[in-house]
Amino acid sequence: MLRFEEALARILALGSPPLGTEVVALEDADGRVLGEDLVASVDLPGFDYSAMDGYAIRGSDLDGAPPFRLPVRGESRTGAVPDPLAPASAMRIFTGAAIPGGADTVIMQEDVARDGDVAVLAARPRPGQHVRRRGDDLAAGSTALARGTRLRPAHLSLAGAIDRAEIAVAKRPMVTILATGDELRRPGTDALPGTIPESNTFALRAMARRAGASTRAHAYVRDERVATERAFAAALEDSDVVVTIGGVSVGDHDLVRPALLAVGVTLDFWRVAIKPGKPLAIGRFPRSGRRDAIVIGLPGNPASAMITFAVFGIPLLRAMQGDTKPFPAFARARMTRAHAHDPGRLELARGVMSQADAGFLVTTLGNQASGAATTMAQADALVCIPEAAAGIGAGDEVDVLLLSDLCG
């Protein structure tokens, strides 16, 4: 059995090199991975402008002691180029409007009294106040966003600010999900004896889409060798990643592993020392003239399937898109109560985060069974219980993975 860290490193290596890029409109780039360095072709901002509604002046025009009286000449408003500031005068100016030539300071309107057409200043302003200088935010030629950045709304705003209407992003991996088992039926269909509503597909497709992938789900694969092989062979031909659910253990009816080998998949490994989710198959399917398809064989229990896909499948999809941070950073939190643990495997326990004055707290949930969909739905974090630990005490600090970081 591989340790978690080794398994993760080997899976991330399968994501290299990244998929190619495509150009999309800026409004369609949210959540995508940037496929190019975005370099500013212009200064940001592109001209000196006012940060306040008020009056633009030339500081050297203020002689002697306050109050200062300056006649108001002209106006600078957004979307227009103002005339130069007349000597020994003030110009009305609005937030975002260009600083007129000759002006170097803006006094906000609350600090100015008007006496007809004269602006009266009660105090000497600080030179350069309320002026946003050209290039203060970003100089032309500077990198605004680096390749490999997963784009958030603020990134799109920055790209727009440097005048980019289209950008290159990584292509979406195509993920095909196949749930296996004679017992499976679609939710809402007749509850025949011995059947269960299949639920994993819905979660895994949502997780993969949040990681930037395109997804599809095949019809449920029955526990029959030939049917299993045919379904796998078809999916492998036109998918970047094939995810199977269930049947990866060593029982008499666990057909996934032998079926994958039969259709030409080379398994890199198939067991990881984690709890839940020890039976995990990772392999490659060679395709002539094309990138290898990657296979992820997940266990069938809901918590096991979602957790293993979150910590292994999602980072793989991100790496395939060139994401420079495919695996999130661990947080630190203090346990609110003790958690029993049998040494031997890293446990990823479902927990709920909270915050106190001294930092983050985490409480592990009661039902940690691999089939417990309820605690998976309640959790917002995975608590990392080291494989060598004989338990974690109340007040102990632990590493925590936030599910929002893993699953979007």
C-alpha positions as CSV (number, residue, x, y, z in Angstrom):
1,M,0.0,0.0,0.0
2,L,1.2,3.5,-0.9
3,R,1.3,6.2,1.7
4,F,-0.9,9.2,0.9
5,E,1.9,11.6,0.0
6,E,3.5,9.1,-2.5
7,A,0.1,8.3,-4.1
8,L,-0.7,12.0,-4.5
9,A,2.7,12.8,-6.1
10,R,2.3,9.9,-8.5
11,I,-1.2,11.0,-9.5
12,L,-0.2,14.6,-10.0
13,A,2.7,13.5,-12.2
14,L,0.0,11.9,-14.5
15,G,-1.4,15.4,-15.1
16,S,1.8,16.5,-16.8
17,P,2.1,18.0,-19.4
18,P,-1.1,20.0,-19.2
19,L,-3.7,19.9,-21.8
20,G,-3.6,22.5,-24.6
21,T,-5.2,25.9,-24.5
22,E,-8.2,27.6,-26.2
23,V,-9.2,31.2,-26.4
24,V,-12.4,32.2,-24.7
25,A,-14.3,35.5,-24.1
26,L,-13.5,37.1,-20.8
27,E,-17.0,36.6,-19.5
28,D,-16.7,32.8,-20.0
29,A,-13.3,32.4,-18.2
30,D,-14.5,32.2,-14.6
31,G,-13.1,29.1,-12.9
32,R,-10.8,28.3,-15.9
33,V,-7.0,28.0,-15.6
34,L,-5.1,30.8,-17.4
35,G,-3.1,29.4,-20.3
36,E,-0.8,32.4,-20.8
37,D,0.9,35.2,-18.9
38,L,-1.3,38.3,-19.0
39,V,1.0,41.2,-19.6
40,A,-0.2,44.7,-19.3
41,S,0.2,46.6,-22.6
42,V,-0.7,49.9,-20.9
43,D,-0.3,51.5,-17.6
44,L,-3.0,50.9,-15.0
45,P,-4.5,53.4,-14.4
46,G,-3.8,54.9,-17.8
47,F,-3.8,58.5,-16.6
48,D,-3.7,60.5,-13.4
49,Y,-7.2,60.7,-11.9
50,S,-9.0,62.0,-8.9
51,A,-10.0,59.6,-6.0
52,M,-12.6,62.1,-4.7
53,D,-15.2,64.6,-5.8
54,G,-13.7,68.0,-5.1
55,Y,-11.3,70.6,-6.5
56,A,-8.0,70.2,-8.4
57,I,-5.4,72.7,-7.5
58,R,-1.7,73.4,-7.9
59,G,0.0,73.3,-4.5
60,S,2.5,76.1,-5.3
61,D,-0.4,78.5,-5.8
62,L,-1.1,78.5,-2.1
63,D,1.0,81.3,-0.7
64,G,1.0,82.5,2.9
65,A,-1.2,81.2,5.6
66,P,-4.8,79.8,5.3
67,P,-7.5,80.5,4.5
68,F,-6.8,80.3,0.8
69,R,-9.1,81.7,-1.9
70,L,-8.9,80.4,-5.4
71,P,-11.3,81.2,-8.2
72,V,-13.0,78.2,-9.7
73,R,-12.3,77.8,-13.4
74,G,-13.6,74.9,-15.5
75,E,-14.6,71.3,-14.7
76,S,-13.1,67.8,-15.1
77,R,-15.6,65.0,-15.4
78,T,-15.2,61.3,-16.3
79,G,-15.0,60.5,-20.0
80,A,-13.6,63.8,-21.1
81,V,-10.2,65.4,-21.3
82,P,-10.1,68.7,-19.3
83,D,-8.4,71.9,-20.2
84,P,-5.2,72.7,-18.3
85,L,-5.6,74.3,-14.9
86,A,-5.5,78.1,-15.2
87,P,-2.8,79.7,-13.0
88,A,-3.8,80.5,-9.4
89,S,-7.2,78.8,-9.7
90,A,-9.1,75.6,-8.8
91,M,-11.0,73.3,-11.1
92,R,-14.1,71.4,-10.1
93,I,-13.3,67.6,-10.4
94,F,-15.2,64.4,-9.9
95,T,-14.2,60.9,-8.8
96,G,-12.4,59.1,-11.6
97,A,-12.0,62.2,-13.8
98,A,-8.6,63.1,-15.2
99,I,-6.3,65.5,-13.3
100,P,-6.0,68.6,-15.5
101,G,-2.6,69.6,-16.7
102,G,-0.8,71.7,-14.1
103,A,-2.7,70.4,-11.1
104,D,-1.1,68.1,-8.5
105,T,-3.5,67.9,-5.6
106,V,-7.2,67.3,-5.0
107,I,-9.1,68.7,-2.1
108,M,-12.4,66.8,-1.4
109,Q,-15.5,68.9,-1.6
110,E,-16.3,68.5,2.1
111,D,-13.1,70.5,2.9
112,V,-13.9,73.4,0.6
113,A,-16.3,76.3,1.2
114,R,-17.8,78.1,-1.8
115,D,-18.1,81.9,-1.9
116,G,-19.8,82.3,-5.2
117,D,-17.2,81.4,-7.8
118,V,-14.4,81.2,-5.3
119,A,-13.2,78.1,-3.5
120,V,-12.1,78.8,0.1
121,L,-9.7,76.4,1.7
122,A,-9.4,76.5,5.5
123,A,-6.2,74.5,5.7
124,R,-3.1,73.7,3.6
125,P,-3.6,70.3,1.8
126,R,-1.0,67.6,1.7
127,P,0.8,67.7,-1.7
128,G,-0.5,65.0,-4.0
129,Q,-3.5,64.0,-1.9
130,H,-6.4,62.2,-3.5
131,V,-4.5,61.8,-6.8
132,R,-4.1,58.3,-8.3
133,R,-1.1,58.4,-10.5
134,R,-0.7,56.7,-13.9
135,G,0.8,53.3,-13.5
136,D,0.4,53.2,-9.7
137,D,-1.5,49.9,-9.9
138,L,0.4,48.2,-12.7
139,A,3.1,49.5,-15.1
140,A,3.0,48.7,-18.8
141,G,5.0,45.5,-19.5
142,S,4.3,44.0,-16.0
143,T,2.7,40.6,-15.6
144,A,-0.8,41.1,-14.4
145,L,-1.7,37.4,-14.0
146,A,0.6,34.4,-14.3
147,R,-0.1,31.4,-16.4
148,G,-1.5,28.6,-14.3
149,T,-3.8,30.9,-12.2
150,R,-7.3,29.6,-11.6
151,L,-9.4,32.5,-12.5
152,R,-11.7,34.2,-9.9
153,P,-14.0,37.1,-10.5
154,A,-11.4,39.6,-9.4
155,H,-9.0,38.1,-11.9
156,L,-11.5,38.8,-14.7
157,S,-11.8,42.4,-13.5
158,L,-8.1,42.8,-13.7
159,A,-7.9,41.3,-17.2
160,G,-10.7,43.6,-18.3
161,A,-8.9,46.6,-16.8
162,I,-5.8,45.9,-19.0
163,D,-8.1,45.8,-22.0
164,R,-8.3,42.1,-22.7
165,A,-11.6,40.9,-24.1
166,E,-10.4,37.3,-24.8
167,I,-7.8,35.2,-23.0
168,A,-6.2,31.8,-23.5
169,V,-7.3,29.2,-20.9
170,A,-6.5,25.5,-20.5
171,K,-8.9,23.1,-22.3
172,R,-11.3,21.3,-20.1
173,P,-10.5,17.6,-19.4
174,M,-13.3,15.3,-20.5
175,V,-14.3,13.1,-17.5
176,T,-16.5,10.0,-18.0
177,I,-18.0,8.5,-14.8
178,L,-19.2,4.9,-14.7
179,A,-20.9,3.5,-11.6
180,T,-20.9,-0.3,-11.4
181,G,-23.1,-2.7,-9.6
182,D,-26.3,-4.8,-10.2
183,E,-28.0,-3.1,-7.2
184,L,-27.9,0.4,-8.7
185,R,-31.0,2.3,-10.0
186,R,-31.6,5.9,-10.8
187,P,-33.1,7.9,-7.9
188,G,-36.9,8.2,-8.3
189,T,-37.3,4.9,-10.2
190,D,-39.1,1.8,-8.8
191,A,-37.5,0.6,-5.6
192,L,-37.3,-3.0,-6.5
193,P,-36.1,-5.4,-3.8
194,G,-32.3,-5.5,-3.5
195,T,-31.8,-2.2,-5.3
196,I,-30.4,1.1,-4.1
197,P,-30.6,4.6,-5.6
198,E,-27.3,5.5,-7.1
199,S,-26.0,8.8,-5.6
200,N,-22.3,9.0,-6.2
201,T,-22.4,10.1,-9.8
202,F,-24.2,13.3,-9.0
203,A,-21.6,14.3,-6.4
204,L,-18.6,13.4,-8.6
205,R,-19.9,15.2,-11.7
206,A,-20.5,18.3,-9.7
207,M,-17.0,18.1,-8.1
208,A,-15.4,17.6,-11.5
209,R,-17.3,20.5,-13.1
210,R,-16.2,22.8,-10.3
211,A,-12.6,21.8,-11.0
212,G,-13.0,22.9,-14.6
213,A,-13.8,19.6,-16.3
214,S,-16.5,18.6,-18.8
215,T,-18.4,15.6,-17.5
216,R,-20.7,12.8,-18.6
217,A,-22.1,9.7,-17.0
218,H,-22.7,6.4,-18.7
219,A,-25.5,4.1,-17.9
220,Y,-24.9,2.0,-14.8
221,V,-22.5,-0.9,-15.6
222,R,-23.8,-4.3,-14.4
223,D,-21.7,-6.9,-12.7
224,E,-21.0,-8.9,-15.8
225,R,-17.4,-9.2,-17.2
226,V,-18.1,-8.6,-20.9
227,A,-20.4,-5.7,-20.3
228,T,-17.9,-4.1,-18.0
229,E,-15.1,-4.4,-20.5
230,R,-17.2,-3.0,-23.3
231,A,-18.2,0.0,-21.2
232,F,-14.7,0.7,-20.1
233,A,-13.2,0.4,-23.7
234,A,-15.8,2.8,-25.1
235,A,-15.2,5.4,-22.4
236,L,-11.4,5.2,-22.7
237,E,-11.4,6.1,-26.4
238,D,-12.8,9.6,-26.0
239,S,-12.1,10.6,-22.4
240,D,-9.2,12.3,-20.8
241,V,-10.1,10.7,-17.4
242,V,-12.4,7.7,-16.8
243,V,-13.7,7.4,-13.2
244,T,-15.2,4.1,-12.1
245,I,-17.3,3.8,-8.9
246,G,-17.4,0.5,-7.0
247,G,-16.0,-2.9,-7.7
248,V,-12.3,-2.1,-7.1
249,S,-11.8,-4.5,-4.2
250,V,-11.0,-8.2,-4.4
251,G,-14.4,-9.8,-4.0
252,D,-15.9,-12.4,-6.4
253,H,-18.1,-9.7,-8.0
254,D,-15.5,-7.0,-8.0
255,L,-14.8,-6.9,-11.8
256,V,-13.3,-3.4,-12.3
257,R,-9.7,-4.3,-11.8
258,P,-9.6,-7.4,-14.1
259,A,-11.8,-5.6,-16.7
260,L,-9.4,-2.6,-16.8
261,L,-6.4,-4.9,-17.3
262,A,-8.3,-6.8,-20.0
263,V,-8.9,-3.7,-22.1
264,G,-5.3,-2.6,-21.9
265,V,-5.1,-0.3,-18.9
266,T,-1.8,-0.4,-17.0
267,L,-2.4,0.0,-13.3
268,D,0.1,2.2,-11.5
269,F,-1.3,1.2,-8.1
270,W,-4.5,0.1,-6.5
271,R,-4.3,0.5,-2.8
272,V,-3.5,3.6,-0.6
273,A,-3.0,3.7,3.2
274,I,-5.9,6.0,3.9
275,K,-9.2,5.8,5.7
276,P,-11.7,5.8,4.1
277,G,-10.8,4.8,0.6
278,K,-8.0,2.1,0.8
279,P,-9.1,0.4,-2.5
280,L,-8.2,3.0,-5.1
281,A,-7.1,2.1,-8.6
282,I,-5.0,4.5,-10.7
283,G,-3.9,3.5,-14.2
284,R,-3.2,4.7,-17.8
285,F,-4.6,3.7,-21.1
286,P,-2.3,4.3,-24.1
287,R,-3.8,5.8,-27.3
288,S,-1.9,6.1,-30.5
289,G,-1.0,9.6,-31.3
290,R,-2.9,11.0,-28.4
291,R,-2.5,11.6,-24.7
292,D,-3.0,8.6,-22.5
293,A,-6.3,8.4,-20.8
294,I,-6.2,8.3,-17.0
295,V,-8.3,5.8,-15.0
296,I,-9.4,6.4,-11.4
297,G,-11.1,3.5,-9.8
298,L,-13.0,4.7,-6.7
299,P,-14.6,2.6,-3.9
300,G,-18.4,2.5,-4.0
301,N,-19.3,3.8,-0.6
302,P,-20.4,7.4,-0.8
303,A,-18.0,9.0,1.7
304,S,-15.1,6.9,0.4
305,A,-15.9,7.8,-3.2
306,M,-16.2,11.5,-2.5
307,I,-13.2,11.8,-0.3
308,T,-10.8,9.9,-2.5
309,F,-12.0,11.9,-5.6
310,A,-11.6,15.1,-3.6
311,V,-8.0,14.4,-2.6
312,F,-6.8,12.6,-5.7
313,G,-9.1,13.1,-8.6
314,I,-9.7,16.9,-8.2
315,P,-5.9,17.6,-8.0
316,L,-5.3,15.5,-11.1
317,L,-7.9,17.5,-13.1
318,R,-6.4,20.7,-11.9
319,A,-2.9,19.6,-12.8
320,M,-4.1,18.6,-16.3
321,Q,-5.1,22.2,-16.8
322,G,-1.7,23.6,-15.7
323,D,-3.0,24.8,-12.3
324,T,0.1,25.9,-10.4
325,K,-1.7,25.0,-7.1
326,P,-3.5,21.7,-7.8
327,F,-3.6,20.7,-4.2
328,P,-4.7,23.2,-1.5
329,A,-2.7,24.2,1.5
330,F,-3.5,22.6,4.8
331,A,-5.1,24.7,7.5
332,R,-4.4,24.3,11.2
333,A,-7.2,23.9,13.8
334,R,-7.6,22.8,17.4
335,M,-9.8,19.8,18.2
336,T,-12.8,20.5,20.3
337,R,-13.0,16.8,21.5
338,A,-11.0,13.6,21.3
339,H,-11.1,11.4,18.3
340,A,-10.2,7.7,18.5
341,H,-7.9,6.2,15.8
342,D,-6.4,2.9,15.0
343,P,-2.8,3.3,13.8
344,G,-1.8,2.2,10.3
345,R,-3.6,4.5,7.9
346,L,-4.0,8.2,7.5
347,E,-7.5,9.0,8.4
348,L,-9.4,11.8,6.7
349,A,-12.2,12.4,9.2
350,R,-15.2,14.4,8.4
351,G,-15.4,17.5,10.6
352,V,-17.0,20.9,11.0
353,M,-15.0,24.1,11.4
354,S,-15.7,27.0,13.7
355,Q,-13.7,30.1,14.8
356,A,-12.7,31.3,18.3
357,D,-10.6,34.2,19.5
358,A,-7.5,31.9,19.6
359,G,-8.0,30.6,16.0
360,F,-9.9,27.8,14.2
361,L,-11.6,24.9,15.9
362,V,-12.7,21.7,14.4
363,T,-15.1,19.1,15.6
364,T,-15.1,15.6,14.0
365,L,-18.6,14.2,13.3
366,G,-19.9,11.1,15.0
367,N,-20.6,8.7,12.1
368,Q,-17.4,8.2,10.2
369,A,-18.6,5.1,8.4
370,S,-17.5,5.0,4.7
371,G,-21.2,4.6,3.7
372,A,-22.4,7.6,5.7
373,A,-23.7,10.2,3.2
374,T,-25.2,12.2,6.0
375,T,-21.9,13.3,7.7
376,M,-20.3,13.9,4.3
377,A,-23.1,16.4,3.6
378,Q,-22.7,18.0,7.0
379,A,-18.9,18.3,6.9
380,D,-17.0,21.3,5.6
381,A,-13.5,19.9,6.4
382,L,-11.4,16.8,6.4
383,V,-9.3,16.3,9.6
384,C,-6.0,14.6,8.9
385,I,-5.3,12.0,11.6
386,P,-1.7,10.8,11.2
387,E,-1.3,7.1,10.4
388,A,0.9,6.6,13.5
389,A,-1.4,8.3,15.9
390,A,-3.3,6.2,18.5
391,G,-5.9,9.0,18.7
392,I,-6.2,12.8,18.9
393,G,-7.0,14.5,22.1
394,A,-9.3,17.5,22.8
395,G,-7.2,20.7,22.4
396,D,-4.6,19.1,20.0
397,E,-3.8,20.9,16.8
398,V,-4.3,19.0,13.6
399,D,-3.9,19.6,9.8
400,V,-7.3,20.3,8.1
401,L,-8.3,20.3,4.4
402,L,-11.2,22.6,3.7
403,L,-13.7,20.9,1.4
404,S,-14.4,24.3,-0.2
405,D,-10.7,24.3,-1.3
406,L,-10.9,20.8,-2.6
407,C,-14.3,20.8,-4.2
408,G,-14.8,24.4,-5.1
